[in-house]
Amino acid sequence: MIRFILLFSLAFAGVIVFFIHRKKTIKDVIVFVVLSLFSLIIWIDIMKEHHFNPNLWISWMFDWVGF
C-alpha cells in the first residue's frame, strides 16, 4: 500500500507540473485534482475492504463545474 501511495503521489505531481507547463485552465486542473483524489480514496477504501460509493459526489462536482 505504501508503494501505491508513493506511485500515486509521484504521478499526481508529474501531471500537475504537466498541466501548469501546458497552461491548462483552472477548471481542468480542479476537475483532475478532485477526480484523482476521489480515485485515491476509492482505492484505499478497496484495500481496506470498506465500501464507499462516491457517485453522488462526482455527479455534484460535474454539475458544479459545468460539464
TITI-370632 format. One record per atom (N, C-alpha, C): residue number from 1; residue in one letter; atom name; y, x, z. Coordinates in steps of 0.001 Angstrom, whole numbers, plus 500000, padded with zeros to 6 digits. Example, Ala and Ser with C-alpha at 12.3 -4.5 7.8 and 13.67 -1.06 7.14 Angstrom:
! TITI-370632
<r><nr>1</nr><rest>A</rest><atom>N</atom><c2>494310</c2><c1>513190</c1><c3>507800</c3></r>
<r><nr>1</nr><rest>A</rest><atom>CA</atom><c2>495500</c2><c1>512300</c1><c3>507800</c3></r>
<r><nr>1</nr><rest>A</rest><atom>C</atom><c2>496700</c2><c1>513200</c1><c3>507800</c3></r>
<r><nr>2</nr><rest>S</rest><atom>N</atom><c2>497750</c2><c1>512850</c1><c3>507080</c3></r>
<r><nr>2</nr><rest>S</rest><atom>CA</atom><c2>498940</c2><c1>513670</c1><c3>507140</c3></r>
<r><nr>2</nr><rest>S</rest><atom>C</atom><c2>500030</c2><c1>512900</c1><c3>507870</c3></r>
***
This chain:
! TITI-370632
<r><nr>1</nr><rest>M</rest><atom>N</atom><c2>498814</c2><c1>500823</c1><c3>500000</c3></r>
<r><nr>1</nr><rest>M</rest><atom>CA</atom><c2>500000</c2><c1>500000</c1><c3>500000</c3></r>
<r><nr>1</nr><rest>M</rest><atom>C</atom><c2>501255</c2><c1>500872</c1><c3>500000</c3></r>
<r><nr>2</nr><rest>I</rest><atom>N</atom><c2>501186</c2><c1>502024</c1><c3>500660</c3></r>
<r><nr>2</nr><rest>I</rest><atom>CA</atom><c2>502335</c2><c1>502920</c1><c3>500672</c3></r>
<r><nr>2</nr><rest>I</rest><atom>C</atom><c2>502614</c2><c1>503433</c1><c3>499260</c3></r>
<r><nr>3</nr><rest>R</rest><atom>N</atom><c2>501548</c2><c1>503745</c1><c3>498508</c3></r>
<r><nr>3</nr><rest>R</rest><atom>CA</atom><c2>501732</c2><c1>504195</c1><c3>497127</c3></r>
<r><nr>3</nr><rest>R</rest><atom>C</atom><c2>502382</c2><c1>503111</c1><c3>496282</c3></r>
<r><nr>4</nr><rest>F</rest><atom>N</atom><c2>501981</c2><c1>501872</c1><c3>496487</c3></r>
<r><nr>4</nr><rest>F</rest><atom>CA</atom><c2>502564</c2><c1>500763</c1><c3>495739</c3></r>
<r><nr>4</nr><rest>F</rest><atom>C</atom><c2>504055</c2><c1>500640</c1><c3>496029</c3></r>
<r><nr>5</nr><rest>I</rest><atom>N</atom><c2>504441</c2><c1>500716</c1><c3>497284</c3></r>
<r><nr>5</nr><rest>I</rest><atom>CA</atom><c2>505843</c2><c1>500588</c1><c3>497656</c3></r>
<r><nr>5</nr><rest>I</rest><atom>C</atom><c2>506652</c2><c1>501764</c1><c3>497106</c3></r>
<r><nr>6</nr><rest>L</rest><atom>N</atom><c2>506097</c2><c1>502977</c1><c3>497164</c3></r>
<r><nr>6</nr><rest>L</rest><atom>CA</atom><c2>506799</c2><c1>504127</c1><c3>496614</c3></r>
<r><nr>6</nr><rest>L</rest><atom>C</atom><c2>506957</c2><c1>504020</c1><c3>495104</c3></r>
<r><nr>7</nr><rest>L</rest><atom>N</atom><c2>505904</c2><c1>503612</c1><c3>494415</c3></r>
<r><nr>7</nr><rest>L</rest><atom>CA</atom><c2>505975</c2><c1>503449</c1><c3>492968</c3></r>
<r><nr>7</nr><rest>L</rest><atom>C</atom><c2>506990</c2><c1>502364</c1><c3>492596</c3></r>
<r><nr>8</nr><rest>F</rest><atom>N</atom><c2>506968</c2><c1>501273</c1><c3>493325</c3></r>
<r><nr>8</nr><rest>F</rest><atom>CA</atom><c2>507927</c2><c1>500202</c1><c3>493073</c3></r>
<r><nr>8</nr><rest>F</rest><atom>C</atom><c2>509354</c2><c1>500700</c1><c3>493284</c3></r>
<r><nr>9</nr><rest>S</rest><atom>N</atom><c2>509586</c2><c1>501440</c1><c3>494354</c3></r>
<r><nr>9</nr><rest>S</rest><atom>CA</atom><c2>510936</c2><c1>501947</c1><c3>494645</c3></r>
<r><nr>9</nr><rest>S</rest><atom>C</atom><c2>511429</c2><c1>502884</c1><c3>493548</c3></r>
<r><nr>10</nr><rest>L</rest><atom>N</atom><c2>510562</c2><c1>503775</c1><c3>493088</c3></r>
<r><nr>10</nr><rest>L</rest><atom>CA</atom><c2>510951</c2><c1>504697</c1><c3>492020</c3></r>
<r><nr>10</nr><rest>L</rest><atom>C</atom><c2>511243</c2><c1>503954</c1><c3>490723</c3></r>
<r><nr>11</nr><rest>A</rest><atom>N</atom><c2>510381</c2><c1>503019</c1><c3>490366</c3></r>
<r><nr>11</nr><rest>A</rest><atom>CA</atom><c2>510589</c2><c1>502247</c1><c3>489141</c3></r>
<r><nr>11</nr><rest>A</rest><atom>C</atom><c2>511847</c2><c1>501392</c1><c3>489242</c3></r>
<r><nr>12</nr><rest>F</rest><atom>N</atom><c2>512072</c2><c1>500798</c1><c3>490391</c3></r>
<r><nr>12</nr><rest>F</rest><atom>CA</atom><c2>513242</c2><c1>499960</c1><c3>490616</c3></r>
<r><nr>12</nr><rest>F</rest><atom>C</atom><c2>514523</c2><c1>500787</c1><c3>490456</c3></r>
<r><nr>13</nr><rest>A</rest><atom>N</atom><c2>514562</c2><c1>501946</c1><c3>491085</c3></r>
<r><nr>13</nr><rest>A</rest><atom>CA</atom><c2>515731</c2><c1>502811</c1><c3>490989</c3></r>
<r><nr>13</nr><rest>A</rest><atom>C</atom><c2>515952</c2><c1>503273</c1><c3>489545</c3></r>
<r><nr>14</nr><rest>G</rest><atom>N</atom><c2>514867</c2><c1>503599</c1><c3>488854</c3></r>
<r><nr>14</nr><rest>G</rest><atom>CA</atom><c2>514984</c2><c1>504029</c1><c3>487468</c3></r>
<r><nr>14</nr><rest>G</rest><atom>C</atom><c2>515546</c2><c1>502953</c1><c3>486566</c3></r>
<r><nr>15</nr><rest>V</rest><atom>N</atom><c2>515112</c2><c1>501733</c1><c3>486752</c3></r>
<r><nr>15</nr><rest>V</rest><atom>CA</atom><c2>515602</c2><c1>500636</c1><c3>485915</c3></r>
<r><nr>15</nr><rest>V</rest><atom>C</atom><c2>517059</c2><c1>500311</c1><c3>486242</c3></r>
<r><nr>16</nr><rest>I</rest><atom>N</atom><c2>517439</c2><c1>500386</c1><c3>487504</c3></r>
<r><nr>16</nr><rest>I</rest><atom>CA</atom><c2>518837</c2><c1>500149</c1><c3>487864</c3></r>
<r><nr>16</nr><rest>I</rest><atom>C</atom><c2>519734</c2><c1>501198</c1><c3>487196</c3></r>
<r><nr>17</nr><rest>V</rest><atom>N</atom><c2>519302</c2><c1>502464</c1><c3>487222</c3></r>
<r><nr>17</nr><rest>V</rest><atom>CA</atom><c2>520066</c2><c1>503520</c1><c3>486541</c3></r>
<r><nr>17</nr><rest>V</rest><atom>C</atom><c2>520131</c2><c1>503236</c1><c3>485041</c3></r>
<r><nr>18</nr><rest>F</rest><atom>N</atom><c2>519022</c2><c1>502807</c1><c3>484463</c3></r>
<r><nr>18</nr><rest>F</rest><atom>CA</atom><c2>518984</c2><c1>502470</c1><c3>483037</c3></r>
<r><nr>18</nr><rest>F</rest><atom>C</atom><c2>519957</c2><c1>501335</c1><c3>482726</c3></r>
<r><nr>19</nr><rest>F</rest><atom>N</atom><c2>519976</c2><c1>500291</c1><c3>483570</c3></r>
<r><nr>19</nr><rest>F</rest><atom>CA</atom><c2>520896</c2><c1>499174</c1><c3>483348</c3></r>
<r><nr>19</nr><rest>F</rest><atom>C</atom><c2>522346</c2><c1>499630</c1><c3>483423</c3></r>
<r><nr>20</nr><rest>I</rest><atom>N</atom><c2>522659</c2><c1>500481</c1><c3>484383</c3></r>
<r><nr>20</nr><rest>I</rest><atom>CA</atom><c2>524033</c2><c1>500964</c1><c3>484524</c3></r>
<r><nr>20</nr><rest>I</rest><atom>C</atom><c2>524409</c2><c1>501829</c1><c3>483321</c3></r>
<r><nr>21</nr><rest>H</rest><atom>N</atom><c2>523468</c2><c1>502659</c1><c3>482883</c3></r>
<r><nr>21</nr><rest>H</rest><atom>CA</atom><c2>523723</c2><c1>503533</c1><c3>481725</c3></r>
<r><nr>21</nr><rest>H</rest><atom>C</atom><c2>523948</c2><c1>502711</c1><c3>480460</c3></r>
<r><nr>22</nr><rest>R</rest><atom>N</atom><c2>523213</c2><c1>501623</c1><c3>480297</c3></r>
<r><nr>22</nr><rest>R</rest><atom>CA</atom><c2>523351</c2><c1>500754</c1><c3>479117</c3></r>
<r><nr>22</nr><rest>R</rest><atom>C</atom><c2>524484</c2><c1>499742</c1><c3>479245</c3></r>
<r><nr>23</nr><rest>K</rest><atom>N</atom><c2>525185</c2><c1>499760</c1><c3>480374</c3></r>
<r><nr>23</nr><rest>K</rest><atom>CA</atom><c2>526321</c2><c1>498865</c1><c3>480632</c3></r>
<r><nr>23</nr><rest>K</rest><atom>C</atom><c2>525943</c2><c1>497392</c1><c3>480483</c3></r>
<r><nr>24</nr><rest>K</rest><atom>N</atom><c2>524864</c2><c1>497016</c1><c3>481138</c3></r>
<r><nr>24</nr><rest>K</rest><atom>CA</atom><c2>524442</c2><c1>495615</c1><c3>481149</c3></r>
<r><nr>24</nr><rest>K</rest><atom>C</atom><c2>525393</c2><c1>494803</c1><c3>482019</c3></r>
<r><nr>25</nr><rest>T</rest><atom>N</atom><c2>525412</c2><c1>493500</c1><c3>481800</c3></r>
<r><nr>25</nr><rest>T</rest><atom>CA</atom><c2>526287</c2><c1>492641</c1><c3>482597</c3></r>
<r><nr>25</nr><rest>T</rest><atom>C</atom><c2>525746</c2><c1>492515</c1><c3>484019</c3></r>
<r><nr>26</nr><rest>I</rest><atom>N</atom><c2>526635</c2><c1>492163</c1><c3>484914</c3></r>
<r><nr>26</nr><rest>I</rest><atom>CA</atom><c2>526249</c2><c1>491991</c1><c3>486314</c3></r>
<r><nr>26</nr><rest>I</rest><atom>C</atom><c2>525206</c2><c1>490885</c1><c3>486443</c3></r>
<r><nr>27</nr><rest>K</rest><atom>N</atom><c2>525320</c2><c1>489854</c1><c3>485628</c3></r>
<r><nr>27</nr><rest>K</rest><atom>CA</atom><c2>524361</c2><c1>488746</c1><c3>485662</c3></r>
<r><nr>27</nr><rest>K</rest><atom>C</atom><c2>522952</c2><c1>489243</c1><c3>485372</c3></r>
<r><nr>28</nr><rest>D</rest><atom>N</atom><c2>522798</c2><c1>490113</c1><c3>484370</c3></r>
<r><nr>28</nr><rest>D</rest><atom>CA</atom><c2>521479</c2><c1>490662</c1><c3>484043</c3></r>
<r><nr>28</nr><rest>D</rest><atom>C</atom><c2>520920</c2><c1>491503</c1><c3>485183</c3></r>
<r><nr>29</nr><rest>V</rest><atom>N</atom><c2>521785</c2><c1>492302</c1><c3>485786</c3></r>
<r><nr>29</nr><rest>V</rest><atom>CA</atom><c2>521344</c2><c1>493158</c1><c3>486888</c3></r>
<r><nr>29</nr><rest>V</rest><atom>C</atom><c2>520930</c2><c1>492305</c1><c3>488086</c3></r>
<r><nr>30</nr><rest>I</rest><atom>N</atom><c2>521686</c2><c1>491270</c1><c3>488397</c3></r>
<r><nr>30</nr><rest>I</rest><atom>CA</atom><c2>521357</c2><c1>490407</c1><c3>489536</c3></r>
<r><nr>30</nr><rest>I</rest><atom>C</atom><c2>520031</c2><c1>489690</c1><c3>489300</c3></r>
<r><nr>31</nr><rest>V</rest><atom>N</atom><c2>519825</c2><c1>489181</c1><c3>488104</c3></r>
<r><nr>31</nr><rest>V</rest><atom>CA</atom><c2>518564</c2><c1>488498</c1><c3>487804</c3></r>
<r><nr>31</nr><rest>V</rest><atom>C</atom><c2>517395</c2><c1>489467</c1><c3>487952</c3></r>
<r><nr>32</nr><rest>F</rest><atom>N</atom><c2>517547</c2><c1>490682</c1><c3>487431</c3></r>
<r><nr>32</nr><rest>F</rest><atom>CA</atom><c2>516481</c2><c1>491671</c1><c3>487562</c3></r>
<r><nr>32</nr><rest>F</rest><atom>C</atom><c2>516198</c2><c1>491992</c1><c3>489025</c3></r>
<r><nr>33</nr><rest>V</rest><atom>N</atom><c2>517246</c2><c1>492222</c1><c3>489809</c3></r>
<r><nr>33</nr><rest>V</rest><atom>CA</atom><c2>517065</c2><c1>492577</c1><c3>491217</c3></r>
<r><nr>33</nr><rest>V</rest><atom>C</atom><c2>516371</c2><c1>491451</c1><c3>491980</c3></r>
<r><nr>34</nr><rest>V</rest><atom>N</atom><c2>516821</c2><c1>490230</c1><c3>491780</c3></r>
<r><nr>34</nr><rest>V</rest><atom>CA</atom><c2>516234</c2><c1>489092</c1><c3>492506</c3></r>
<r><nr>34</nr><rest>V</rest><atom>C</atom><c2>514763</c2><c1>488903</c1><c3>492124</c3></r>
<r><nr>35</nr><rest>L</rest><atom>N</atom><c2>514466</c2><c1>488922</c1><c3>490825</c3></r>
<r><nr>35</nr><rest>L</rest><atom>CA</atom><c2>513076</c2><c1>488737</c1><c3>490404</c3></r>
<r><nr>35</nr><rest>L</rest><atom>C</atom><c2>512195</c2><c1>489893</c1><c3>490843</c3></r>
<r><nr>36</nr><rest>S</rest><atom>N</atom><c2>512730</c2><c1>491103</c1><c3>490829</c3></r>
<r><nr>36</nr><rest>S</rest><atom>CA</atom><c2>511946</c2><c1>492253</c1><c3>491278</c3></r>
<r><nr>36</nr><rest>S</rest><atom>C</atom><c2>511638</c2><c1>492168</c1><c3>492769</c3></r>
<r><nr>37</nr><rest>L</rest><atom>N</atom><c2>512615</c2><c1>491786</c1><c3>493552</c3></r>
<r><nr>37</nr><rest>L</rest><atom>CA</atom><c2>512374</c2><c1>491665</c1><c3>494993</c3></r>
<r><nr>37</nr><rest>L</rest><atom>C</atom><c2>511421</c2><c1>490519</c1><c3>495310</c3></r>
<r><nr>38</nr><rest>F</rest><atom>N</atom><c2>511504</c2><c1>489427</c1><c3>494552</c3></r>
<r><nr>38</nr><rest>F</rest><atom>CA</atom><c2>510532</c2><c1>488351</c1><c3>494727</c3></r>
<r><nr>38</nr><rest>F</rest><atom>C</atom><c2>509119</c2><c1>488825</c1><c3>494391</c3></r>
<r><nr>39</nr><rest>S</rest><atom>N</atom><c2>509005</c2><c1>489587</c1><c3>493319</c3></r>
<r><nr>39</nr><rest>S</rest><atom>CA</atom><c2>507674</c2><c1>490077</c1><c3>492957</c3></r>
<r><nr>39</nr><rest>S</rest><atom>C</atom><c2>507152</c2><c1>491045</c1><c3>494005</c3></r>
<r><nr>40</nr><rest>L</rest><atom>N</atom><c2>508023</c2><c1>491868</c1><c3>494572</c3></r>
<r><nr>40</nr><rest>L</rest><atom>CA</atom><c2>507603</c2><c1>492762</c1><c3>495647</c3></r>
<r><nr>40</nr><rest>L</rest><atom>C</atom><c2>507117</c2><c1>491967</c1><c3>496851</c3></r>
<r><nr>41</nr><rest>I</rest><atom>N</atom><c2>507845</c2><c1>490921</c1><c3>497210</c3></r>
<r><nr>41</nr><rest>I</rest><atom>CA</atom><c2>507437</c2><c1>490078</c1><c3>498336</c3></r>
<r><nr>41</nr><rest>I</rest><atom>C</atom><c2>506090</c2><c1>489428</c1><c3>498060</c3></r>
<r><nr>42</nr><rest>I</rest><atom>N</atom><c2>505904</c2><c1>488944</c1><c3>496842</c3></r>
<r><nr>42</nr><rest>I</rest><atom>CA</atom><c2>504641</c2><c1>488284</c1><c3>496499</c3></r>
<r><nr>42</nr><rest>I</rest><atom>C</atom><c2>503485</c2><c1>489264</c1><c3>496560</c3></r>
<r><nr>43</nr><rest>W</rest><atom>N</atom><c2>503654</c2><c1>490475</c1><c3>496014</c3></r>
<r><nr>43</nr><rest>W</rest><atom>CA</atom><c2>502571</c2><c1>491455</c1><c3>496034</c3></r>
<r><nr>43</nr><rest>W</rest><atom>C</atom><c2>502232</c2><c1>491900</c1><c3>497452</c3></r>
<r><nr>44</nr><rest>I</rest><atom>N</atom><c2>503243</c2><c1>492120</c1><c3>498263</c3></r>
<r><nr>44</nr><rest>I</rest><atom>CA</atom><c2>502969</c2><c1>492479</c1><c3>499657</c3></r>
<r><nr>44</nr><rest>I</rest><atom>C</atom><c2>502278</c2><c1>491327</c1><c3>500358</c3></r>
<r><nr>45</nr><rest>D</rest><atom>N</atom><c2>502684</c2><c1>490108</c1><c3>500054</c3></r>
<r><nr>45</nr><rest>D</rest><atom>CA</atom><c2>502060</c2><c1>488929</c1><c3>500639</c3></r>
<r><nr>45</nr><rest>D</rest><atom>C</atom><c2>500590</c2><c1>488821</c1><c3>500218</c3></r>
<r><nr>46</nr><rest>I</rest><atom>N</atom><c2>500302</c2><c1>489103</c1><c3>498947</c3></r>
<r><nr>46</nr><rest>I</rest><atom>CA</atom><c2>498915</c2><c1>489069</c1><c3>498475</c3></r>
<r><nr>46</nr><rest>I</rest><atom>C</atom><c2>498092</c2><c1>490134</c1><c3>499179</c3></r>
<r><nr>47</nr><rest>M</rest><atom>N</atom><c2>498659</c2><c1>491326</c1><c3>499337</c3></r>
<r><nr>47</nr><rest>M</rest><atom>CA</atom><c2>497923</c2><c1>492399</c1><c3>500012</c3></r>
<r><nr>47</nr><rest>M</rest><atom>C</atom><c2>497667</c2><c1>492079</c1><c3>501478</c3></r>
<r><nr>48</nr><rest>K</rest><atom>N</atom><c2>498550</c2><c1>491308</c1><c3>502084</c3></r>
<r><nr>48</nr><rest>K</rest><atom>CA</atom><c2>498375</c2><c1>490898</c1><c3>503490</c3></r>
<r><nr>48</nr><rest>K</rest><atom>C</atom><c2>497559</c2><c1>489617</c1><c3>503622</c3></r>
<r><nr>49</nr><rest>E</rest><atom>N</atom><c2>497122</c2><c1>489043</c1><c3>502491</c3></r>
<r><nr>49</nr><rest>E</rest><atom>CA</atom><c2>496296</c2><c1>487835</c1><c3>502428</c3></r>
<r><nr>49</nr><rest>E</rest><atom>C</atom><c2>497000</c2><c1>486602</c1><c3>503000</c3></r>
<r><nr>50</nr><rest>H</rest><atom>N</atom><c2>498270</c2><c1>486484</c1><c3>502726</c3></r>
<r><nr>50</nr><rest>H</rest><atom>CA</atom><c2>499022</c2><c1>485276</c1><c3>503047</c3></r>
<r><nr>50</nr><rest>H</rest><atom>C</atom><c2>499283</c2><c1>484537</c1><c3>501742</c3></r>
<r><nr>51</nr><rest>H</rest><atom>N</atom><c2>499846</c2><c1>483362</c1><c3>501832</c3></r>
<r><nr>51</nr><rest>H</rest><atom>CA</atom><c2>500131</c2><c1>482598</c1><c3>500628</c3></r>
<r><nr>51</nr><rest>H</rest><atom>C</atom><c2>501597</c2><c1>482175</c1><c3>500638</c3></r>
<r><nr>52</nr><rest>F</rest><atom>N</atom><c2>502356</c2><c1>482740</c1><c3>499727</c3></r>
<r><nr>52</nr><rest>F</rest><atom>CA</atom><c2>503787</c2><c1>482493</c1><c3>499606</c3></r>
<r><nr>52</nr><rest>F</rest><atom>C</atom><c2>504040</c2><c1>481950</c1><c3>498208</c3></r>
<r><nr>53</nr><rest>N</rest><atom>N</atom><c2>504739</c2><c1>480840</c1><c3>498105</c3></r>
<r><nr>53</nr><rest>N</rest><atom>CA</atom><c2>504999</c2><c1>480229</c1><c3>496810</c3></r>
<r><nr>53</nr><rest>N</rest><atom>C</atom><c2>506503</c2><c1>480217</c1><c3>496551</c3></r>
<r><nr>54</nr><rest>P</rest><atom>N</atom><c2>507005</c2><c1>481159</c1><c3>495742</c3></r>
<r><nr>54</nr><rest>P</rest><atom>CA</atom><c2>508448</c2><c1>481268</c1><c3>495530</c3></r>
<r><nr>54</nr><rest>P</rest><atom>C</atom><c2>508979</c2><c1>480464</c1><c3>494344</c3></r>
<r><nr>55</nr><rest>N</rest><atom>N</atom><c2>508191</c2><c1>479560</c1><c3>493790</c3></r>
<r><nr>55</nr><rest>N</rest><atom>CA</atom><c2>508609</c2><c1>478851</c1><c3>492575</c3></r>
<r><nr>55</nr><rest>N</rest><atom>C</atom><c2>509927</c2><c1>478107</c1><c3>492749</c3></r>
<r><nr>56</nr><rest>L</rest><atom>N</atom><c2>510131</c2><c1>477477</c1><c3>493886</c3></r>
<r><nr>56</nr><rest>L</rest><atom>CA</atom><c2>511379</c2><c1>476752</c1><c3>494114</c3></r>
<r><nr>56</nr><rest>L</rest><atom>C</atom><c2>512570</c2><c1>477700</c1><c3>494185</c3></r>
<r><nr>57</nr><rest>W</rest><atom>N</atom><c2>512396</c2><c1>478847</c1><c3>494823</c3></r>
<r><nr>57</nr><rest>W</rest><atom>CA</atom><c2>513494</c2><c1>479812</c1><c3>494926</c3></r>
<r><nr>57</nr><rest>W</rest><atom>C</atom><c2>513833</c2><c1>480387</c1><c3>493560</c3></r>
<r><nr>58</nr><rest>I</rest><atom>N</atom><c2>512820</c2><c1>480705</c1><c3>492745</c3></r>
<r><nr>58</nr><rest>I</rest><atom>CA</atom><c2>513067</c2><c1>481268</c1><c3>491419</c3></r>
<r><nr>58</nr><rest>I</rest><atom>C</atom><c2>513765</c2><c1>480245</c1><c3>490529</c3></r>
<r><nr>59</nr><rest>S</rest><atom>N</atom><c2>513327</c2><c1>478997</c1><c3>490567</c3></r>
<r><nr>59</nr><rest>S</rest><atom>CA</atom><c2>513974</c2><c1>477976</c1><c3>489743</c3></r>
<r><nr>59</nr><rest>S</rest><atom>C</atom><c2>515412</c2><c1>477740</c1><c3>490207</c3></r>
<r><nr>60</nr><rest>W</rest><atom>N</atom><c2>515663</c2><c1>477786</c1><c3>491506</c3></r>
<r><nr>60</nr><rest>W</rest><atom>CA</atom><c2>517023</c2><c1>477643</c1><c3>492011</c3></r>
<r><nr>60</nr><rest>W</rest><atom>C</atom><c2>517895</c2><c1>478804</c1><c3>491524</c3></r>
<r><nr>61</nr><rest>M</rest><atom>N</atom><c2>517343</c2><c1>480015</c1><c3>491532</c3></r>
<r><nr>61</nr><rest>M</rest><atom>CA</atom><c2>518093</c2><c1>481187</c1><c3>491101</c3></r>
<r><nr>61</nr><rest>M</rest><atom>C</atom><c2>518437</c2><c1>481077</c1><c3>489608</c3></r>
<r><nr>62</nr><rest>F</rest><atom>N</atom><c2>517489</c2><c1>480621</c1><c3>488787</c3></r>
<r><nr>62</nr><rest>F</rest><atom>CA</atom><c2>517768</c2><c1>480443</c1><c3>487361</c3></r>
<r><nr>62</nr><rest>F</rest><atom>C</atom><c2>518858</c2><c1>479391</c1><c3>487152</c3></r>
<r><nr>63</nr><rest>D</rest><atom>N</atom><c2>518823</c2><c1>478308</c1><c3>487907</c3></r>
<r><nr>63</nr><rest>D</rest><atom>CA</atom><c2>519858</c2><c1>477284</c1><c3>487792</c3></r>
<r><nr>63</nr><rest>D</rest><atom>C</atom><c2>521218</c2><c1>477822</c1><c3>488232</c3></r>
<r><nr>64</nr><rest>W</rest><atom>N</atom><c2>521229</c2><c1>478616</c1><c3>489297</c3></r>
<r><nr>64</nr><rest>W</rest><atom>CA</atom><c2>522458</c2><c1>479161</c1><c3>489834</c3></r>
<r><nr>64</nr><rest>W</rest><atom>C</atom><c2>523092</c2><c1>480147</c1><c3>488859</c3></r>
<r><nr>65</nr><rest>V</rest><atom>N</atom><c2>522259</c2><c1>480991</c1><c3>488228</c3></r>
<r><nr>65</nr><rest>V</rest><atom>CA</atom><c2>522769</c2><c1>481987</c1><c3>487306</c3></r>
<r><nr>65</nr><rest>V</rest><atom>C</atom><c2>523150</c2><c1>481347</c1><c3>485977</c3></r>
<r><nr>66</nr><rest>G</rest><atom>N</atom><c2>522457</c2><c1>480303</c1><c3>485598</c3></r>
<r><nr>66</nr><rest>G</rest><atom>CA</atom><c2>522813</c2><c1>479588</c1><c3>484389</c3></r>
<r><nr>66</nr><rest>G</rest><atom>C</atom><c2>521912</c2><c1>479863</c1><c3>483196</c3></r>
<r><nr>67</nr><rest>F</rest><atom>N</atom><c2>520670</c2><c1>480241</c1><c3>483448</c3></r>
<r><nr>67</nr><rest>F</rest><atom>CA</atom><c2>519738</c2><c1>480471</c1><c3>482341</c3></r>
<r><nr>67</nr><rest>F</rest><atom>C</atom><c2>519064</c2><c1>479214</c1><c3>481928</c3></r>
***
